[in-house]
Amino acid sequence: MLRFIVRRLLQVIPTLLLLSVLVFAWLRSLPGGPATAFLGDRATPESVANLERVLGLDQPIPVQYVQFLGRVATGDFGTSTITGEPVLTEIARALPATIELSVAALFLAVALGIPLGYFAARRRGGPLDVTTVIGTLVGVAVPVFFLGYILKAVFAVEFGWFPPSGRQSVAVDATNVTGFAVLDGLLTREFDASLDALSHLVLPAVALATIPLAVIVRITRASVLEVLNADFVRTANSKGLAPSTVRGRHVLRNALLPVSTTIGLQVGLLLAGAVLTERVFVWGGIGTLLADAITLRDYPRLQAILLLGALVYVLVNLLVDLSYAIIDPRVRLS
């Protein structure tokens, strides 16, 4: 197992280097270069040359890339052109909000998706199966932002069950410890603040979880159906093994391999969906920073968020590989 982990970790390094090359090349492929794109209508030959000198863009490309890697390795992503703050400080402040939202959405998608997909496959053609298939099609088809506005209109405005936006009510005097609003309330024993943060989290988490939930349900259903028809399952049943043993040890465990891959891939989609969800619910996380960076051409912030997203995606897929090895020991030999 240790050799498998080390081998996968070594494979991460060239992947991250390749991603850094892509981000570096993309920013320098902007029309007129990053300096011209940043200055926009204010661009003059003198101002472009001055900004390129300040940013080190007048150096040869290999030198620029080495300097770029050096800054990234030390956590220096530059200063935001919108706020004037270090980009890393902005990301550190906004990251807990996005993690809290993404984890809540992923928890809903996994906790509901795997059981629904499993029982739909077990009752293929029945009312639960038909309802699940139709529901997943609707879940994939409805855009996140549209569903977010519908949830706000119905459950926040019409019924008043949940807050319409933000992470916490202004009237709540909450102590900020980790940046995770729900967790901070538990750590400081300010349970009213934790409940208030949780009530703010429900609607955006449901909106963001819809597409991953639908995908996980469909993949789980298809995987379980395939395993149910496998020879080893029929052999286990013919041996007279208990149904619970067949379902748990033979069916569900083998069906979870493609499901774990799907869950890992959904993390990247959660980051993309968080941009729209955070805008709808005024969440104030990484999605909001990214949207503002694109709109206002804040390239230092944009570059840092792209690298952060790539790092998260690679690490999540590494965890997926490790889960493979736990679920199916044969994977460790590959």
C-alpha positions in Angstrom: 0.0 0.0 0.0 2.8 2.4 0.9 4.5 1.8 -2.5 1.2 2.5 -4.2 0.8 5.8 -2.4 4.4 6.9 -3.1 4.0 6.0 -6.8 0.8 8.1 -7.1 2.4 11.0 -5.2 5.3 11.0 -7.7 2.8 11.1 -10.6 1.3 14.3 -9.1 4.5 16.4 -9.5 4.7 16.3 -13.3 0.9 16.9 -13.5 1.2 20.0 -11.4 4.1 21.3 -13.5 2.2 20.7 -16.7 -0.8 22.6 -15.2 1.5 25.5 -14.2 2.8 25.7 -17.8 -0.7 25.8 -19.2 -1.8 28.6 -16.8 1.5 30.5 -17.5 1.1 30.1 -21.2 -2.6 31.1 -21.2 -2.0 34.4 -19.4 0.7 35.3 -21.9 -1.4 34.3 -24.9 -4.0 37.1 -24.2 -4.3 39.6 -27.1 -1.5 42.0 -26.8 -0.1 40.3 -23.7 -1.2 40.5 -20.0 -0.1 44.1 -19.7 -2.3 45.3 -22.6 -5.2 43.2 -21.5 -4.9 44.6 -18.0 -4.7 48.2 -19.0 -7.5 48.0 -21.5 -8.5 51.4 -22.9 -5.7 53.0 -20.9 -3.0 51.1 -22.7 -0.3 53.2 -24.4 3.1 52.1 -25.5 4.7 53.8 -22.5 2.3 52.4 -19.9 2.5 48.9 -21.4 6.3 49.0 -21.4 6.3 50.3 -17.8 3.9 47.7 -16.5 5.8 44.9 -18.3 9.0 46.1 -16.6 7.3 46.1 -13.2 5.8 42.6 -13.7 9.0 41.2 -15.2 7.3 40.5 -18.6 10.2 42.0 -20.5 12.4 39.1 -19.5 12.8 36.0 -21.8 9.9 33.4 -21.5 12.1 30.7 -19.7 13.2 33.3 -17.2 9.7 34.5 -16.6 8.5 30.9 -16.0 11.3 30.1 -13.5 10.5 33.4 -11.7 6.8 32.4 -11.8 7.5 29.0 -10.3 9.7 30.6 -7.6 6.9 33.0 -6.6 4.3 30.2 -6.6 6.6 28.0 -4.4 6.9 30.8 -1.8 3.2 31.6 -1.9 3.7 34.9 -3.6 0.8 35.3 -6.1 1.1 39.1 -6.3 -1.3 41.8 -5.3 -4.9 42.2 -6.4 -5.5 45.1 -8.7 -9.0 45.5 -7.3 -8.3 45.7 -3.6 -4.6 46.2 -3.4 -4.3 43.3 -0.9 -2.1 40.2 -1.4 -4.0 37.6 -3.4 -3.1 34.9 -1.0 -4.7 36.9 1.8 -7.9 37.3 -0.2 -8.0 33.6 -1.0 -7.3 32.5 2.6 -10.2 34.7 3.8 -12.7 33.5 1.1 -11.6 29.8 0.9 -13.5 28.6 4.1 -16.8 29.8 2.7 -16.4 27.8 -0.5 -15.1 24.7 1.3 -18.0 24.8 3.7 -20.5 25.1 0.8 -18.8 22.5 -1.4 -18.5 20.0 1.5 -22.1 20.4 2.4 -23.2 20.0 -1.2 -21.0 16.9 -1.7 -22.2 15.4 1.5 -25.9 15.8 0.3 -25.0 14.4 -3.1 -23.2 11.3 -1.8 -25.5 10.6 1.2 -28.6 10.7 -1.0 -27.1 9.6 -4.4 -25.6 6.2 -3.5 -28.6 4.9 -1.6 -31.1 6.2 -4.2 -29.0 4.7 -7.1 -28.6 1.4 -5.2 -32.3 0.9 -4.4 -33.4 2.1 -7.8 -31.2 -0.7 -9.4 -32.6 -3.3 -6.9 -36.1 -2.3 -7.9 -35.5 -1.9 -11.6 -38.6 -0.9 -13.5 -40.6 -0.1 -10.4 -42.0 3.2 -9.3 -38.9 4.2 -7.3 -36.7 3.4 -10.3 -38.8 5.4 -12.8 -39.1 8.3 -10.4 -35.4 8.3 -9.8 -34.5 8.3 -13.5 -36.9 11.1 -14.3 -35.7 13.1 -11.3 -32.0 12.8 -12.3 -32.8 13.9 -15.8 -34.5 17.0 -14.4 -31.6 17.6 -12.0 -29.0 17.6 -14.7 -31.1 19.7 -17.1 -31.9 22.6 -14.7 -29.1 25.2 -14.5 -27.7 25.8 -11.0 -28.4 29.6 -11.0 -32.0 29.1 -12.1 -32.6 26.5 -9.4 -31.0 28.8 -6.9 -33.4 31.7 -7.8 -36.4 29.2 -7.6 -35.3 28.0 -4.1 -34.9 31.6 -3.0 -38.3 32.7 -4.3 -40.1 29.7 -2.8 -38.4 28.9 0.5 -36.9 32.2 1.4 -39.3 34.8 0.0 -42.6 33.0 -0.1 -42.5 30.8 3.0 -39.6 32.5 4.9 -38.2 29.2 6.1 -34.6 30.1 5.2 -32.5 33.3 4.8 -32.3 34.5 1.1 -28.6 35.3 1.1 -25.3 35.6 3.0 -23.6 33.3 5.4 -24.8 34.7 8.7 -27.4 37.2 9.9 -26.0 40.6 10.7 -27.7 40.6 14.1 -25.8 37.4 15.2 -22.7 38.3 17.1 -20.5 35.3 16.1 -16.8 34.7 17.0 -14.7 34.0 13.9 -12.1 31.3 14.7 -11.5 29.2 11.6 -13.7 31.0 9.0 -16.1 28.0 8.8 -19.3 29.6 10.2 -21.0 26.4 11.3 -17.9 25.0 12.9 -17.0 28.2 14.7 -20.3 28.3 16.4 -19.7 24.7 17.7 -16.1 25.5 18.8 -17.1 28.6 20.7 -20.3 27.1 22.1 -22.3 29.8 20.3 -24.9 27.4 19.2 -27.3 30.1 18.0 -24.6 31.3 15.6 -24.0 27.8 14.4 -27.7 27.2 13.8 -28.0 30.5 12.0 -25.1 29.7 9.7 -26.6 26.3 9.1 -29.9 27.8 8.0 -28.0 30.1 5.6 -26.2 27.0 4.2 -29.2 24.9 3.3 -30.5 26.6 0.1 -27.1 27.2 -1.6 -26.0 23.6 -0.7 -29.1 22.1 -2.1 -28.8 24.1 -5.3 -25.1 23.2 -5.7 -25.7 19.5 -4.9 -28.4 19.0 -7.5 -26.3 18.1 -10.5 -23.7 16.0 -8.6 -26.6 14.2 -6.9 -28.2 13.3 -10.3 -24.9 12.1 -11.7 -24.0 10.0 -8.7 -27.5 8.4 -8.7 -27.3 7.4 -12.4 -23.7 6.1 -12.1 -24.5 4.1 -9.0 -27.7 2.7 -10.6 -25.9 1.6 -13.7 -22.9 0.2 -11.8 -25.1 -1.8 -9.4 -27.2 -3.2 -12.3 -24.0 -4.3 -14.0 -22.6 -6.0 -10.9 -26.0 -7.7 -10.1 -25.8 -9.5 -13.5 -22.1 -10.6 -12.9 -21.2 -14.3 -12.6 -19.6 -14.0 -9.2 -22.9 -12.6 -7.8 -24.9 -15.4 -9.2 -22.3 -17.8 -7.8 -22.6 -16.2 -4.3 -26.4 -16.5 -4.4 -26.2 -20.2 -5.5 -23.9 -20.9 -2.6 -26.7 -19.8 -0.2 -24.9 -16.8 1.2 -27.0 -14.4 3.2 -28.5 -11.7 1.0 -27.0 -9.0 3.2 -23.6 -10.5 2.7 -24.0 -10.7 -1.1 -25.3 -7.1 -1.2 -22.6 -5.6 1.0 -19.5 -7.7 0.2 -20.1 -8.5 -3.5 -22.5 -6.1 -5.0 -22.0 -2.7 -3.3 -18.3 -2.9 -2.8 -17.6 -3.7 -6.5 -20.1 -1.2 -7.7 -18.4 1.6 -5.7 -15.3 1.8 -8.0 -16.9 3.8 -10.8 -18.9 5.7 -8.2 -15.8 6.9 -6.4 -14.4 8.1 -9.7 -17.6 10.1 -10.4 -17.5 11.6 -6.9 -13.9 12.8 -7.5 -14.8 14.3 -10.9 -17.8 16.1 -9.3 -15.5 18.1 -7.0 -14.2 20.0 -10.0 -17.8 20.7 -11.1 -18.6 21.9 -7.6 -15.9 24.5 -7.9 -17.4 25.6 -11.2 -20.9 25.6 -9.9 -19.9 27.5 -6.8 -19.2 30.6 -9.0 -22.9 30.8 -10.0 -24.3 29.6 -6.7 -22.2 32.1 -4.7 -23.4 34.9 -6.9 -27.1 34.0 -6.5 -26.8 33.7 -2.7 -24.2 36.4 -2.1 -22.0 33.8 -0.4 -18.6 35.6 -0.6 -16.3 32.7 -1.3 -13.8 31.8 -4.0 -16.5 31.8 -6.7 -17.2 35.5 -6.0 -13.5 36.3 -6.1 -13.2 34.5 -9.5 -16.2 36.2 -11.0 -14.9 39.6 -9.9 -11.4 38.8 -11.2 -12.8 37.9 -14.7 -15.1 40.9 -14.8 -12.4 43.4 -13.6 -9.4 41.8 -15.2 -7.6 41.1 -12.0 -5.0 38.7 -13.5 -2.9 38.0 -10.3 -6.1 36.9 -8.5 -7.3 34.9 -11.6 -3.9 33.1 -11.9 -3.9 32.2 -8.3 -7.4 30.8 -8.3 -6.8 28.8 -11.4 -3.7 27.2 -9.8 -5.6 26.6 -6.6 -8.4 24.9 -8.5 -6.0 22.7 -10.5 -4.2 21.7 -7.2 -7.5 20.8 -5.6 -8.6 18.8 -8.6 -5.3 16.8 -8.7 -5.3 16.1 -5.0 -9.0 14.9 -5.1 -8.1 12.6 -7.9 -5.2 11.3 -5.8 -7.6 10.5 -3.0 -9.9 8.7 -5.6 -6.9 6.5 -6.6 -6.3 5.7 -2.9 -9.9 4.9 -2.4 -9.6 2.5 -5.4 -6.8 0.7 -3.6 -8.9 0.4 -0.4 -12.0 -0.8 -2.2 -10.2 -3.2 -4.6 -6.7 -4.4 -3.5 -6.0 -5.5 -7.0 -5.6 -1.9 -8.0 -2.4 -1.6 -5.9 -0.7 -3.9 -8.3 -1.3 -1.6 -11.3 
